[in-house]
Amino acid sequence: MAALTSEQKLELFYWMVLTRTFDEGMVNLWKQGRGLGGTFSERGHEAVSVGSAYALAPEDIIAPMHRDIGAYFLRGLTPRRVFGNLLGKATGVSGGRDANIHGMGDLSLGIVGYISHIPMSMPITLGVAMTLKLRNEARVAMTYVGDGGSSAGLWHETLNMAGLYNAPYVLIVENNQYAYSTHVSDSIPIENIADRAAGYNMPSVIVDGNDVEAVYHATCDAVERARHGGGPSLIEAKTMRMMGHAIHDGAEYVPRELLAEWEKKDPVARYESKLLAEKAADLDELDEIRQRAAIEIEDAIEFAEASPYPQPETVEDGIFAP
């Protein structure tokens, strides 16, 4: 695998900063009473979503979750369309049908819409992977799941079938410590979720989910293996959900000292320090990226707020069986 160039590293930093800036803008919008739909913060997950999606080829298929906004952006879904969706506007991804991130997909961009009942995206993505395999296409399907979803029966059924049929399938397990308010130690009797992959005859790896390059390299390995007939892989990215399950959840059940510990490992700040230490960029270059992201998110919010709501007569548009 070729080493990342300085240009690629700055691209990774840009996508992470854009994701963080979007997140902050979304939360502020909701707190000001200007939001409409559900608000799920990605803070702490930027390295996972960006690092993994950056490893895919344009022709590959991805099925992200609600904390993978970076993956949506990297695949071509613009902040304008996402904010439009959150505000229930006609310019949103769903055309105003869903003021949320649930179901926010675009098949023209190779994005399968998120299915909110985790891990329902897993078997859908496996179906995509099996289709690619049957067509003899050198393409890969990748999806995500949380630590809580790894205890569901469907999680095991999907991985069993993926391993059995040697599907070109990559699963990213975002172990962010909490499934809503349940700590991982209260739901899983083993230390590493990745250990479960051996039962389905597939390789697995554990990565630092706050290290974007570590996530990228691990995903590259898994994607290339799948693309060349090596079958499925599981990547467990260990990170921390830095806010509650959703904006209404104050996360009082999370020890403050645990959050303080993970705040020191903030993926965006950590990568900035790495780039500066390696002299891959200077402060002016990084500040320029931040400014670029701030302008893009400000523009997206203004665009979404000025956009129209869908017309009532279009309510049946896009419905398979009205």
Backbone bond lengths (Angstrom), bond angles and torsions (degrees), N, CA, C in turn:
res aa  C-N    CA-C-N  psi(-1)  N-CA   C-N-CA  omega(-1)  CA-C   N-CA-C  phi
1 M - - - 1.454 - - 1.532 109.43 -
2 A 1.331 116.50 129.61 1.457 120.68 -179.07 1.522 110.42 -70.75
3 A 1.321 116.13 144.53 1.460 120.59 178.26 1.518 109.52 -68.87
4 L 1.310 116.08 151.50 1.452 120.75 177.29 1.522 110.17 -67.56
5 T 1.310 116.14 137.13 1.461 120.33 175.15 1.529 109.18 -80.93
6 S 1.310 117.14 167.22 1.466 121.02 176.85 1.523 110.29 -60.95
7 E 1.328 116.31 -37.53 1.468 120.22 178.35 1.526 111.06 -62.94
8 Q 1.323 117.18 -43.05 1.464 120.59 178.70 1.528 111.39 -65.89
9 K 1.309 116.48 -38.04 1.464 119.95 178.34 1.529 111.25 -63.49
10 L 1.323 116.15 -39.27 1.459 119.42 177.04 1.531 110.93 -68.37
11 E 1.323 117.03 -32.43 1.461 120.19 175.14 1.529 110.06 -64.11
12 L 1.313 116.52 -45.15 1.460 119.98 177.62 1.528 110.38 -58.61
13 F 1.316 116.24 -44.74 1.464 120.26 179.77 1.522 110.61 -62.28
14 Y 1.330 117.22 -41.78 1.461 120.50 178.62 1.532 111.46 -59.05
15 W 1.332 116.63 -48.24 1.466 119.23 -178.15 1.525 111.28 -64.27
16 M 1.331 117.22 -36.36 1.460 120.01 177.95 1.524 111.07 -67.70
17 V 1.329 116.77 -43.09 1.465 120.73 179.32 1.528 110.50 -66.35
18 L 1.326 117.25 -40.36 1.469 120.12 177.64 1.527 110.12 -60.79
19 T 1.323 115.88 -42.15 1.463 120.72 179.42 1.525 110.93 -64.04
20 R 1.325 117.32 -45.00 1.463 120.97 179.31 1.528 111.24 -64.81
21 T 1.333 116.57 -41.68 1.463 120.44 -179.81 1.520 111.06 -66.21
22 F 1.334 115.95 -39.58 1.468 120.09 174.46 1.520 110.23 -59.40
23 D 1.318 116.21 -46.25 1.458 121.56 -177.26 1.529 110.78 -59.33
24 E 1.320 115.76 -46.16 1.462 120.04 -179.71 1.523 110.94 -65.16
25 G 1.333 116.74 -40.42 1.454 119.95 177.81 1.509 112.55 -64.76
26 M 1.332 116.70 -39.73 1.465 121.66 179.22 1.534 111.01 -64.01
27 V 1.330 116.54 -46.54 1.464 120.69 -179.62 1.528 110.43 -64.14
28 N 1.323 117.34 -43.58 1.465 120.58 178.94 1.516 111.47 -62.41
29 L 1.322 116.50 -39.72 1.459 121.34 179.28 1.527 110.26 -59.91
30 W 1.311 115.81 -44.82 1.463 120.49 -178.74 1.533 110.72 -67.06
31 K 1.327 116.56 -42.80 1.474 119.99 -178.41 1.528 111.97 -66.03
32 Q 1.324 116.43 -26.36 1.464 120.84 178.10 1.524 112.25 -85.39
33 G 1.316 116.93 0.81 1.446 120.42 -179.69 1.517 113.77 77.36
34 R 1.316 117.37 15.59 1.463 121.51 -179.18 1.519 111.35 -99.44
35 G 1.324 117.44 -3.53 1.456 121.32 178.64 1.511 110.89 -87.90
36 L 1.308 116.10 168.91 1.462 120.10 -179.29 1.524 111.40 -131.38
37 G 1.308 116.97 -50.56 1.456 120.21 -174.51 1.510 113.84 -91.60
38 G 1.339 114.97 -166.96 1.457 121.33 179.36 1.522 111.02 -68.56
39 T 1.318 116.40 150.33 1.456 121.74 -178.02 1.517 109.12 -129.77
40 F 1.333 115.86 110.67 1.459 122.36 -179.23 1.523 108.38 -117.15
41 S 1.322 116.37 112.00 1.453 119.98 -176.84 1.523 111.74 -73.21
42 E 1.339 114.94 141.31 1.462 121.29 176.34 1.526 110.99 -100.51
43 R 1.304 117.95 2.75 1.461 120.30 -174.88 1.527 110.63 -53.41
44 G 1.328 116.01 123.78 1.456 121.99 -177.29 1.513 113.72 101.91
45 H 1.349 116.75 -15.68 1.463 121.65 -176.98 1.526 113.52 -104.73
46 E 1.321 117.17 2.35 1.465 119.84 -172.36 1.528 113.28 -58.21
47 A 1.319 116.88 -40.21 1.466 119.72 -178.16 1.522 111.69 -67.41
48 V 1.324 116.94 -33.09 1.466 120.74 -179.65 1.527 110.50 -69.25
49 S 1.324 116.47 -53.12 1.465 119.31 -175.42 1.521 112.01 -66.75
50 V 1.331 117.35 -43.23 1.461 120.63 -177.74 1.520 111.27 -73.60
51 G 1.324 117.50 -47.59 1.461 120.57 -177.69 1.513 113.07 -61.19
52 S 1.325 117.00 -39.49 1.467 120.02 -179.00 1.524 111.67 -73.99
53 A 1.322 117.40 -45.02 1.470 120.07 -178.37 1.522 111.66 -67.24
54 Y 1.320 117.34 -30.16 1.464 121.32 -179.80 1.529 111.17 -65.93
55 A 1.322 117.04 -20.26 1.464 121.56 -178.06 1.525 112.80 -82.80
56 L 1.325 117.91 -11.31 1.463 120.72 -177.94 1.521 111.72 -84.33
57 A 1.318 115.42 155.01 1.462 121.85 171.59 1.526 108.32 -88.46
58 P 1.325 118.51 157.11 1.472 120.64 -178.12 1.521 113.76 -55.58
59 E 1.340 116.96 -30.67 1.474 119.43 -177.65 1.527 113.70 -82.57
60 D 1.322 118.02 -7.60 1.457 121.02 179.39 1.528 110.55 -76.08
61 I 1.333 115.60 164.48 1.462 122.23 -177.31 1.521 109.49 -112.78
62 I 1.337 116.06 140.79 1.457 121.06 -179.00 1.524 110.44 -132.77
63 A 1.317 116.24 142.70 1.467 121.90 177.45 1.531 107.85 -128.85
64 P 1.339 116.92 87.07 1.463 120.23 -176.71 1.520 112.91 -77.57
65 M 1.338 115.27 172.75 1.457 121.85 175.45 1.533 109.39 -109.62
66 H 1.341 115.02 -168.36 1.464 120.83 -176.30 1.522 113.22 -73.40
67 R 1.332 119.01 -18.11 1.469 120.68 177.36 1.534 111.52 -106.12
68 D 1.317 115.25 28.43 1.466 120.28 -178.78 1.527 111.79 -122.59
69 I 1.325 116.67 37.40 1.461 120.31 -177.77 1.529 111.44 -57.01
70 G 1.325 116.10 -35.21 1.456 119.00 178.28 1.515 112.30 -58.01
71 A 1.329 116.60 -36.84 1.464 120.84 178.68 1.530 110.75 -67.92
72 Y 1.333 116.84 -40.77 1.466 120.10 176.98 1.528 110.16 -60.23
73 F 1.330 116.41 -46.66 1.465 120.10 -178.96 1.522 111.18 -61.95
74 L 1.317 115.94 -46.32 1.449 120.22 -176.12 1.518 111.54 -63.27
75 R 1.319 116.59 -29.68 1.469 120.47 179.76 1.525 112.80 -84.63
76 G 1.336 117.70 -2.65 1.457 119.43 173.79 1.505 116.70 114.38
77 L 1.327 118.34 0.56 1.459 121.10 176.41 1.527 107.35 -80.71
78 T 1.311 118.30 119.02 1.461 121.26 -171.58 1.529 112.02 -81.82
79 P 1.339 117.28 153.59 1.471 120.19 174.01 1.520 112.59 -56.19
80 R 1.330 117.70 -33.51 1.469 120.42 177.41 1.525 111.03 -58.54
81 R 1.315 115.93 -46.33 1.465 119.49 -178.08 1.533 111.49 -69.59
82 V 1.327 116.15 -35.65 1.467 118.61 -179.46 1.522 110.96 -70.32
83 F 1.323 117.70 -45.36 1.464 119.31 176.94 1.522 110.71 -64.51
84 G 1.330 116.70 -36.56 1.454 119.41 175.67 1.519 111.25 -59.33
85 N 1.322 115.62 -37.80 1.463 119.74 178.47 1.521 110.72 -67.38
86 L 1.330 116.33 -45.09 1.466 120.09 -178.58 1.526 112.45 -62.65
87 L 1.334 116.70 -27.73 1.462 120.71 179.82 1.527 112.62 -96.19
88 G 1.331 116.71 5.02 1.466 120.30 176.76 1.515 113.65 68.98
89 K 1.329 117.11 29.04 1.458 120.73 -176.21 1.543 111.90 -92.73
90 A 1.321 114.66 161.33 1.467 120.49 -179.20 1.519 111.74 -64.57
91 T 1.322 117.45 -22.91 1.462 121.60 -179.67 1.529 112.46 -84.62
92 G 1.321 117.12 -1.37 1.458 120.66 178.89 1.518 111.74 -74.54
93 V 1.308 115.59 169.54 1.462 120.94 -177.25 1.519 111.43 -57.64
94 S 1.327 116.48 -40.04 1.467 120.32 -178.09 1.520 112.33 -96.27
95 G 1.321 117.53 9.02 1.458 120.39 178.27 1.507 113.54 66.36
96 G 1.324 116.98 27.82 1.459 121.08 178.90 1.517 114.24 89.66
97 R 1.328 117.51 7.26 1.469 120.79 -178.91 1.528 112.70 -82.98
98 D 1.325 116.45 -18.52 1.462 118.90 -174.83 1.522 108.74 -149.57
99 A 1.323 117.47 102.50 1.466 121.13 -179.05 1.529 109.20 -80.52
100 N 1.302 115.16 63.53 1.459 119.84 -172.81 1.532 108.17 -161.89
101 I 1.323 115.77 -175.53 1.462 121.04 174.85 1.526 109.96 -96.56
102 H 1.323 117.17 -14.47 1.453 121.24 179.92 1.529 110.46 -63.89
103 G 1.308 115.81 131.38 1.451 119.70 177.58 1.511 114.31 77.31
104 M 1.351 116.59 11.36 1.462 120.54 -174.68 1.531 110.39 -83.99
105 G 1.319 115.85 83.78 1.455 120.44 -178.80 1.509 111.85 -126.39
106 D 1.321 115.72 168.24 1.463 121.72 176.53 1.523 106.72 -153.93
107 L 1.314 116.19 103.16 1.462 120.19 -176.01 1.521 112.33 -65.97
108 S 1.336 117.81 -24.02 1.464 119.47 177.14 1.520 111.25 -67.49
109 L 1.335 116.84 -19.91 1.457 122.03 176.80 1.531 111.72 -103.03
110 G 1.318 115.94 5.72 1.462 119.89 -178.92 1.513 113.04 74.62
111 I 1.342 117.04 25.46 1.467 121.86 -179.08 1.522 109.47 -109.80
112 V 1.325 116.18 118.76 1.467 121.43 173.86 1.523 107.15 -86.38
113 G 1.321 117.12 128.71 1.461 121.46 -176.91 1.521 112.90 -58.70
114 Y 1.308 115.01 140.47 1.471 121.65 179.05 1.525 111.16 -64.71
115 I 1.315 115.34 134.43 1.468 122.08 175.65 1.520 107.05 -106.30
116 S 1.330 116.84 116.91 1.459 120.19 -166.09 1.520 114.36 -67.47
117 H 1.298 119.45 -24.51 1.460 119.61 178.67 1.530 108.83 -83.13
118 I 1.315 114.11 95.20 1.463 120.75 -177.31 1.528 109.59 -70.73
119 P 1.346 121.05 134.22 1.467 127.41 11.72 1.525 114.02 -107.81
120 M 1.337 118.25 47.48 1.459 120.96 -175.26 1.528 113.63 -61.53
121 S 1.338 117.90 -24.67 1.464 118.78 178.61 1.530 111.98 -68.61
122 M 1.327 116.64 -22.04 1.461 120.03 -176.59 1.525 113.27 -63.13
123 P 1.344 119.75 -53.00 1.467 117.99 -179.32 1.525 112.89 -68.31
124 I 1.352 117.17 -31.22 1.466 119.69 176.80 1.522 109.65 -61.91
125 T 1.321 115.91 -45.38 1.469 120.30 -179.44 1.520 110.75 -67.84
126 L 1.318 117.29 -34.15 1.467 119.45 175.81 1.523 110.14 -64.18
127 G 1.325 116.95 -37.86 1.462 119.78 176.13 1.515 111.36 -60.42
128 V 1.320 116.19 -39.92 1.463 121.05 176.60 1.529 109.66 -63.27
129 A 1.329 116.36 -46.44 1.464 120.81 -179.12 1.527 111.17 -61.00
130 M 1.313 116.96 -41.00 1.466 120.23 179.66 1.533 110.76 -66.54
131 T 1.329 116.37 -35.97 1.459 119.98 176.55 1.525 110.65 -63.01
132 L 1.335 116.10 -43.84 1.465 120.08 178.61 1.524 110.74 -61.58
133 K 1.318 115.56 -40.24 1.467 120.53 -179.81 1.529 111.08 -65.69
134 L 1.333 116.68 -45.32 1.459 120.51 -178.49 1.531 111.85 -66.19
135 R 1.313 116.16 -27.06 1.472 120.43 177.93 1.530 112.29 -86.60
136 N 1.331 115.97 -1.25 1.472 121.59 -178.21 1.530 111.63 58.53
137 E 1.321 116.00 38.19 1.453 121.48 178.42 1.525 109.45 -97.13
138 A 1.304 116.58 134.98 1.468 120.96 -179.16 1.526 109.72 -83.19
139 R 1.316 114.80 62.58 1.460 121.93 -178.89 1.527 109.07 -127.17
140 V 1.319 114.83 161.60 1.467 121.17 -173.88 1.514 109.93 -128.18
141 A 1.326 116.86 146.50 1.467 122.45 174.07 1.529 108.39 -115.13
142 M 1.317 115.84 130.52 1.462 120.64 -177.33 1.521 110.39 -129.89
143 T 1.332 115.74 139.73 1.455 119.87 177.04 1.523 109.98 -141.02
144 Y 1.315 114.90 178.15 1.458 122.41 -173.98 1.526 110.29 -130.36
145 V 1.320 115.40 155.51 1.452 121.44 175.85 1.527 107.47 -152.65
146 G 1.327 116.95 156.82 1.455 120.12 177.85 1.515 111.53 -94.13
147 D 1.325 115.43 174.83 1.468 119.35 178.99 1.519 111.71 -62.85
148 G 1.339 117.11 -37.23 1.461 119.67 179.66 1.512 112.36 -64.39
149 G 1.336 116.48 -40.33 1.457 120.67 -179.01 1.505 113.49 -64.85
150 S 1.340 117.08 -19.89 1.465 119.88 -177.82 1.525 112.88 -72.90
151 S 1.329 117.27 -5.16 1.460 120.23 177.06 1.524 112.22 -100.83
152 A 1.326 116.59 -0.88 1.465 120.62 179.43 1.522 110.52 -79.43
153 G 1.317 116.20 148.95 1.458 120.54 -179.62 1.510 112.70 -60.00
154 L 1.334 116.15 -38.25 1.462 120.74 -177.88 1.524 111.58 -64.28
155 W 1.331 116.96 -29.81 1.473 121.35 177.16 1.522 109.18 -58.96
156 H 1.333 115.69 -48.57 1.466 121.12 -177.58 1.533 111.42 -70.89
157 E 1.305 117.01 -39.28 1.462 120.11 178.90 1.526 110.95 -61.77
158 T 1.329 115.85 -42.33 1.466 119.99 -178.83 1.518 111.54 -65.90
159 L 1.336 116.94 -45.73 1.459 119.42 -179.28 1.523 111.28 -67.54
160 N 1.320 116.91 -33.52 1.459 119.82 176.53 1.525 110.60 -60.66
161 M 1.323 116.29 -45.95 1.465 120.32 -179.49 1.531 110.76 -69.80
162 A 1.328 117.39 -38.76 1.466 120.55 179.29 1.521 110.44 -60.86
163 G 1.339 115.96 -42.58 1.453 119.93 178.80 1.513 112.27 -70.10
164 L 1.322 116.32 -39.17 1.460 121.07 -178.55 1.518 111.90 -62.49
165 Y 1.331 116.38 -41.39 1.463 120.69 -175.77 1.530 113.56 -101.59
166 N 1.334 116.09 9.28 1.469 120.71 174.36 1.531 111.19 52.78
167 A 1.331 115.38 48.70 1.464 120.94 -175.36 1.531 112.30 -74.31
168 P 1.330 117.64 148.34 1.468 121.66 175.24 1.537 109.94 -77.56
169 Y 1.300 115.54 75.36 1.468 123.43 -164.93 1.524 109.40 -131.90
170 V 1.313 116.76 129.63 1.463 121.47 177.36 1.524 108.61 -122.26
171 L 1.320 116.19 127.91 1.460 121.56 179.22 1.527 109.48 -114.19
172 I 1.327 115.60 124.08 1.460 121.84 174.45 1.517 107.77 -100.62
173 V 1.329 117.06 116.86 1.466 121.60 175.88 1.520 107.76 -95.33
174 E 1.318 116.51 112.14 1.463 121.35 179.06 1.531 107.82 -88.91
175 N 1.297 115.08 91.59 1.468 119.96 179.50 1.525 108.03 -84.06
176 N 1.339 115.21 92.56 1.466 119.86 -177.43 1.527 111.94 -104.68
177 Q 1.326 115.36 24.30 1.470 123.44 170.64 1.527 115.10 82.39
178 Y 1.338 117.43 -33.43 1.463 119.47 -174.09 1.524 111.67 -131.28
179 A 1.342 115.46 130.55 1.455 122.23 168.89 1.522 105.37 -99.64
180 Y 1.305 115.44 98.73 1.469 122.34 -166.08 1.524 107.73 55.90
181 S 1.331 119.29 -106.69 1.470 119.93 -177.04 1.526 112.67 -108.99
182 T 1.325 117.59 6.96 1.464 121.32 -177.40 1.519 110.52 -98.65
183 H 1.329 116.02 119.15 1.458 119.56 178.94 1.524 109.83 -70.43
184 V 1.333 115.34 148.02 1.459 120.55 -175.69 1.525 112.20 -56.60
185 S 1.317 118.12 -31.58 1.469 121.08 -179.33 1.524 112.68 -69.65
186 D 1.341 116.30 -16.54 1.462 120.13 178.98 1.516 113.00 -93.43
187 S 1.337 116.84 -1.48 1.468 118.63 -177.60 1.519 113.71 -129.04
188 I 1.341 117.12 -15.45 1.457 120.33 -176.55 1.526 109.73 -130.16
189 P 1.338 118.38 124.81 1.470 121.08 -174.34 1.525 115.13 -84.65
190 I 1.350 117.02 11.00 1.462 120.43 178.26 1.524 108.48 -126.86
191 E 1.314 115.85 160.95 1.468 118.86 -177.16 1.516 112.28 -77.54
192 N 1.328 117.12 -37.36 1.459 121.20 -174.49 1.522 111.54 -119.97
193 I 1.318 116.31 121.14 1.461 121.12 177.48 1.526 110.11 -63.81
194 A 1.321 116.30 -30.09 1.469 120.64 -179.67 1.517 112.21 -59.05
195 D 1.328 118.11 -25.96 1.463 120.91 -178.95 1.524 111.89 -63.26
196 R 1.320 116.84 -22.66 1.463 120.02 -178.02 1.527 112.22 -70.21
197 A 1.325 116.94 -21.25 1.467 119.83 -176.96 1.519 112.30 -62.95
198 A 1.323 117.61 -29.77 1.471 120.50 -178.26 1.517 111.65 -59.78
199 G 1.332 116.74 -30.10 1.461 120.44 179.08 1.517 113.20 -67.07
200 Y 1.324 116.27 -14.04 1.464 120.48 -179.39 1.522 110.78 -116.93
201 N 1.318 115.52 16.48 1.464 122.73 175.45 1.527 111.98 56.83
202 M 1.329 115.37 43.95 1.458 118.88 177.00 1.520 109.82 -130.70
203 P 1.311 117.51 145.76 1.456 120.50 179.10 1.521 111.23 -69.96
204 S 1.306 115.92 153.97 1.461 121.22 177.32 1.513 108.98 -143.61
205 V 1.314 115.17 160.61 1.454 120.69 177.77 1.520 108.33 -148.56
206 I 1.323 116.11 148.47 1.461 122.01 175.60 1.523 107.56 -106.90
207 V 1.330 116.47 129.74 1.460 120.15 179.39 1.523 110.23 -127.05
208 D 1.307 114.27 157.53 1.459 122.19 173.02 1.521 107.21 -72.37
209 G 1.310 116.80 108.09 1.460 120.80 -176.71 1.515 114.64 -71.39
210 N 1.313 117.79 -1.89 1.461 121.07 175.96 1.526 111.99 -105.22
211 D 1.320 115.93 8.76 1.459 122.81 178.87 1.526 107.57 -115.47
212 V 1.322 117.07 101.72 1.463 120.93 -172.57 1.521 112.19 -62.32
213 E 1.329 117.97 -35.96 1.458 119.25 -179.52 1.527 111.25 -72.10
214 A 1.319 117.63 -35.14 1.466 120.39 176.98 1.524 110.31 -63.89
215 V 1.332 116.23 -42.64 1.469 120.15 177.89 1.523 109.96 -64.34
216 Y 1.308 116.57 -43.44 1.474 120.93 -179.63 1.526 111.28 -60.02
217 H 1.316 117.73 -49.94 1.461 120.62 -176.60 1.533 111.31 -65.12
218 A 1.330 117.18 -41.07 1.466 119.67 178.78 1.523 110.94 -63.77
219 T 1.327 116.07 -39.42 1.468 119.65 179.42 1.521 111.17 -70.06
220 C 1.324 117.02 -38.83 1.471 119.79 176.11 1.522 110.94 -56.22
221 D 1.319 116.13 -45.17 1.467 120.17 179.98 1.526 110.53 -60.48
222 A 1.333 116.22 -45.90 1.462 120.41 -177.87 1.525 111.57 -66.89
223 V 1.321 116.53 -41.27 1.464 121.08 -178.97 1.527 111.13 -65.66
224 E 1.322 116.76 -44.71 1.461 119.43 -179.75 1.525 111.39 -66.70
225 R 1.309 116.91 -36.78 1.472 120.05 176.67 1.531 109.66 -61.70
226 A 1.325 116.40 -46.45 1.461 120.32 -179.70 1.525 111.43 -65.21
227 R 1.326 116.45 -39.62 1.465 120.99 -177.03 1.527 111.97 -64.16
228 H 1.313 116.17 -30.40 1.462 120.48 -177.19 1.530 112.87 -103.26
229 G 1.331 116.27 24.50 1.462 120.52 172.94 1.504 115.71 86.64
230 G 1.338 117.82 11.12 1.463 120.74 -177.88 1.515 115.00 -82.08
231 G 1.333 117.02 -6.08 1.450 120.18 175.78 1.517 114.63 88.93
232 P 1.340 116.02 -169.44 1.467 121.65 -172.31 1.527 113.59 -78.08
233 S 1.331 114.42 161.30 1.461 121.68 176.08 1.522 109.63 -142.09
234 L 1.317 115.42 156.41 1.466 121.79 175.33 1.522 108.76 -122.65
235 I 1.315 115.47 130.45 1.462 121.52 176.97 1.522 108.31 -118.76
236 E 1.311 117.13 120.13 1.461 120.89 175.69 1.524 108.65 -98.66
237 A 1.327 115.51 113.53 1.460 121.18 178.72 1.523 108.26 -101.93
238 K 1.311 116.46 113.39 1.464 120.72 -177.40 1.525 109.80 -89.56
239 T 1.319 115.01 121.99 1.450 121.31 -177.71 1.520 109.16 -146.88
240 M 1.330 117.20 -159.94 1.458 121.40 -179.98 1.518 109.42 -145.14
241 R 1.304 116.44 133.48 1.465 121.27 173.51 1.531 107.34 -79.21
242 M 1.318 116.55 113.44 1.464 120.12 -170.48 1.525 114.38 -84.71
243 M 1.319 117.71 -9.02 1.461 121.37 174.64 1.527 108.11 -128.84
244 G 1.312 116.43 -178.14 1.457 119.90 -178.85 1.522 111.92 -67.96
245 H 1.326 115.28 177.08 1.467 120.15 179.46 1.526 110.63 -54.56
246 A 1.319 116.69 -45.00 1.457 123.19 174.28 1.525 106.89 -142.89
247 I 1.324 116.61 177.02 1.456 120.63 -171.99 1.530 112.66 -60.56
248 H 1.330 117.41 -28.32 1.466 119.92 -178.63 1.527 112.37 -77.39
249 D 1.328 117.02 -9.03 1.465 122.27 -175.15 1.531 109.65 -99.92
250 G 1.314 116.83 112.19 1.457 121.63 -179.78 1.509 114.89 -75.97
251 A 1.347 117.14 -7.84 1.470 123.03 176.44 1.528 112.40 56.17
252 E 1.338 116.22 40.50 1.463 119.52 178.24 1.522 112.46 -64.48
253 Y 1.313 116.75 -17.81 1.464 122.05 -178.70 1.531 112.27 -77.61
254 V 1.327 118.22 -10.53 1.458 121.38 179.67 1.532 109.09 -89.83
255 P 1.324 118.79 124.65 1.471 120.75 178.54 1.527 110.90 -58.05
256 R 1.328 116.08 133.21 1.466 119.78 -178.12 1.528 111.64 -62.07
257 E 1.324 116.02 -34.11 1.461 118.81 -179.01 1.533 111.43 -68.02
258 L 1.341 116.74 -28.71 1.458 120.33 177.32 1.528 110.15 -68.97
259 L 1.322 116.45 -42.69 1.458 119.91 177.37 1.528 111.05 -64.31
260 A 1.325 116.07 -39.42 1.467 119.99 179.15 1.522 111.01 -63.69
261 E 1.321 115.91 -37.82 1.460 120.67 178.60 1.521 111.23 -63.68
262 W 1.333 116.19 -43.12 1.459 119.89 -178.43 1.520 112.27 -77.67
263 E 1.315 117.09 -25.13 1.461 119.58 177.21 1.531 110.47 -61.77
264 K 1.315 115.96 -31.48 1.464 120.50 177.73 1.534 111.33 -68.39
265 K 1.329 116.51 -17.82 1.464 121.41 179.86 1.527 111.89 -103.95
266 D 1.323 116.91 17.96 1.460 121.40 -176.88 1.525 110.35 -45.79
267 P 1.341 117.80 124.21 1.470 120.40 -173.26 1.524 114.79 -63.99
268 V 1.329 117.86 -34.03 1.465 120.31 -178.86 1.522 110.39 -73.35
269 A 1.319 116.44 -49.73 1.463 120.16 179.30 1.527 110.84 -63.09
270 R 1.303 115.51 -37.47 1.469 120.51 -179.23 1.528 110.81 -64.33
271 Y 1.316 117.18 -41.24 1.463 119.50 -179.03 1.522 111.08 -72.50
272 E 1.315 115.69 -34.45 1.462 118.95 175.51 1.533 110.27 -59.36
273 S 1.314 116.44 -46.42 1.470 120.66 179.40 1.523 110.93 -61.16
274 K 1.327 115.88 -38.96 1.468 120.41 -179.83 1.529 110.96 -65.26
275 L 1.321 116.82 -43.97 1.460 120.87 -179.60 1.527 111.21 -63.38
276 L 1.321 116.13 -40.17 1.458 120.24 179.48 1.528 110.80 -68.56
277 A 1.333 116.04 -41.65 1.464 120.18 -179.12 1.523 111.35 -64.67
278 E 1.341 116.53 -36.24 1.463 121.33 -179.86 1.530 112.74 -82.59
279 K 1.348 114.71 -7.15 1.464 120.63 -175.05 1.529 111.98 61.18
280 A 1.350 114.91 29.72 1.458 120.00 174.57 1.524 110.41 -76.38
281 A 1.334 115.95 -17.04 1.463 121.78 178.60 1.518 107.85 -161.19
282 D 1.345 115.41 161.14 1.462 119.15 173.85 1.529 108.62 -112.09
283 L 1.314 116.81 175.04 1.458 121.13 -175.44 1.523 112.25 -61.01
284 D 1.323 117.08 -36.41 1.465 119.79 -179.96 1.532 110.90 -62.87
285 E 1.319 116.76 -41.71 1.468 120.68 179.54 1.532 110.76 -64.73
286 L 1.321 115.95 -42.07 1.459 119.44 -179.32 1.521 111.38 -69.80
287 D 1.333 116.98 -37.65 1.462 120.52 176.72 1.524 111.10 -64.95
288 E 1.322 116.04 -35.69 1.466 120.38 177.61 1.527 110.64 -64.03
289 I 1.329 116.45 -38.63 1.466 120.90 177.38 1.522 110.23 -65.37
290 R 1.324 116.78 -42.17 1.470 120.06 178.34 1.526 110.94 -61.95
291 Q 1.305 115.78 -43.13 1.461 119.79 179.70 1.524 110.89 -64.14
292 R 1.308 116.06 -41.23 1.466 120.75 178.16 1.522 110.71 -60.46
293 A 1.337 117.00 -43.95 1.468 121.07 179.20 1.524 111.11 -66.04
294 A 1.339 117.13 -40.60 1.461 120.88 -179.83 1.526 111.03 -62.18
295 I 1.332 116.27 -42.55 1.465 120.53 179.07 1.524 110.66 -64.85
296 E 1.335 116.69 -40.90 1.468 120.70 -178.60 1.530 111.33 -65.38
297 I 1.317 116.74 -40.64 1.466 119.84 -179.18 1.524 110.80 -73.23
298 E 1.325 117.51 -40.04 1.464 120.23 176.77 1.522 110.38 -60.30
299 D 1.324 115.92 -43.04 1.465 120.69 177.59 1.526 111.20 -61.88
300 A 1.339 116.30 -41.21 1.471 120.36 -177.99 1.524 111.26 -64.43
301 I 1.335 116.87 -40.69 1.464 120.43 179.89 1.528 110.02 -66.19
302 E 1.332 116.27 -45.51 1.465 119.88 179.25 1.521 110.83 -61.82
303 F 1.327 116.42 -41.32 1.462 121.05 179.06 1.525 110.78 -62.61
304 A 1.325 116.12 -46.26 1.461 120.15 -177.35 1.528 111.50 -65.66
305 E 1.321 116.48 -42.02 1.471 118.93 -179.22 1.527 111.37 -67.25
306 A 1.318 117.12 -30.81 1.467 120.28 179.99 1.525 112.49 -84.79
307 S 1.316 117.40 -10.54 1.469 121.45 -177.68 1.522 111.04 -73.99
308 P 1.326 117.60 152.34 1.468 121.10 -179.92 1.522 112.23 -79.37
309 Y 1.312 115.20 156.12 1.459 120.36 169.55 1.530 107.93 -76.90
310 P 1.307 119.22 157.29 1.464 120.04 179.56 1.525 111.57 -65.02
311 Q 1.311 116.42 147.86 1.460 121.28 178.21 1.533 110.24 -73.84
312 P 1.332 117.80 138.74 1.480 120.93 -178.32 1.518 113.70 -54.18
313 E 1.329 116.85 -34.61 1.469 119.30 -176.94 1.523 112.85 -70.11
314 T 1.330 117.42 -9.32 1.464 119.78 179.13 1.526 111.84 -95.40
315 V 1.319 117.65 9.78 1.464 120.97 -171.77 1.521 112.60 -59.23
316 E 1.335 117.81 -28.47 1.470 120.10 -179.14 1.529 113.16 -93.64
317 D 1.313 117.42 -0.97 1.461 120.20 178.71 1.527 110.31 -63.66
318 G 1.308 115.61 134.65 1.453 119.83 177.19 1.512 114.87 81.48
319 I 1.310 116.71 1.76 1.474 119.78 179.42 1.523 108.57 -90.20
320 F 1.309 116.37 131.00 1.459 120.84 -176.14 1.522 111.65 -66.50
321 A 1.327 117.02 -42.60 1.466 120.34 -177.14 1.527 109.88 -133.96
322 P 1.349 118.49 80.75 1.461 121.70 -178.30 1.517 111.28 -67.45
